């Protein structure tokens, strides 16, 4: 049962629900704020910088010799909002299309109206495969599914595009490269099946990655010698773009670096590709109070004031994607000054120590993650101070957070 059917069954109109619930990203345009006055609200939100997204994808393509980009939008576009990011990339020339892992993500993109190709890298049952191709989504195939694909081509009166998934050493998904040719030939025997692309994944081992590309190219050449065109080759994720030029091939497939973050310590240190921060994570001060000497804060009372101290309460917690470990490890920015997060973090609240003076008021804007002069609040800085890793930090930004595309 979909949301609209549920509301009708429950005797509540969608209009009535919209007055009390949040509008999700998929229900609004990418530049549209939620229906309530977000700039004056207390709840946390994300500001997504479209210019920075454009800059990053163009720099990644440039570093790969101008190759087109298959933009990886998995895990809600690394927290940035899958529909909003894709709609923005529709107008960016170097972006060839979008890669996702989950079926629902692919469907959300297809139903959002984007026109560039959508490639589903995740698995599908026979039922799901038909559902996917019905929405003009290109599936990844790593077994001989020619019988079903031919039937679907007849049913929908069009060729079935696929991306052929080859395992060259990752050992996770894909037909092993040394077993791939029989599968290639079985699929290629049918004119109804079109190899739109062929992909592999790198292990991100500097010594082994070139060997993976050699195996990949050998398979490609074997197919060519038999008159089989395997489409666009792609292997390089963010790490491959930075470190493995031989993996750039026909197209590159970046993920985390689209969003201003580096795939590893070496890339972050060298910054050979000058990425820009793509988001600000913000909230507002919801309460300010002075506690007395001896007063305690939060569960476990692990903060006890040594003297009268001003404390600001923020309506953001680990349920929003603000890590528990930020308490006693990270600062936030209020009115141009940084203040420490103290005590413990709960699901929806954290506490900030202002000090001896009341230097913040209810409603003041707070920057949790984003660009500052000392770079102390970037995603990489917060990830390092909390020990959660930048991938985890971005992927756990709650999908319900309002996102404003600026």
Secondary structure as UniProt FT lines:
FT   HELIX           3..9
FT   TURN            10..11
FT   HELIX           14..18
FT   TURN            19..20
FT   HELIX           25..27
FT   TURN            30..31
FT   HELIX           38..40
FT   STRAND          45..48
FT   HELIX           50..63
FT   TURN            64..65
FT   STRAND          68..72
FT   HELIX           74..78
FT   TURN            79..80
FT   HELIX           82..89
FT   TURN            90..91
FT   TURN            93..94
FT   STRAND          95..100
FT   HELIX           103..112
FT   STRAND          117..120
FT   HELIX           126..134
FT   TURN            135..136
FT   STRAND          138..141
FT   HELIX           146..156
FT   STRAND          160..167
FT   STRAND          175..176
FT   HELIX           177..179
FT   HELIX           180..188
FT   TURN            191..192
FT   STRAND          193..199
FT   HELIX           206..225
FT   TURN            226..227
FT   STRAND          232..234
FT   HELIX           238..243
FT   HELIX           245..247
FT   STRAND          251..252
FT   HELIX           256..259
FT   HELIX           265..270
FT   STRAND          279..291
FT   TURN            293..294
FT   STRAND          296..297
FT   HELIX           299..301
FT   STRAND          303..304
FT   STRAND          309..314
FT   HELIX           318..320
FT   HELIX           324..326
FT   TURN            327..329
FT   STRAND          331..334
FT   TURN            335..336
FT   STRAND          337..342
FT   STRAND          350..355
FT   TURN            362..363
FT   STRAND          365..369
FT   TURN            373..374
FT   TURN            376..377
FT   HELIX           379..386
FT   HELIX           390..395
FT   TURN            399..400
FT   STRAND          402..405
//
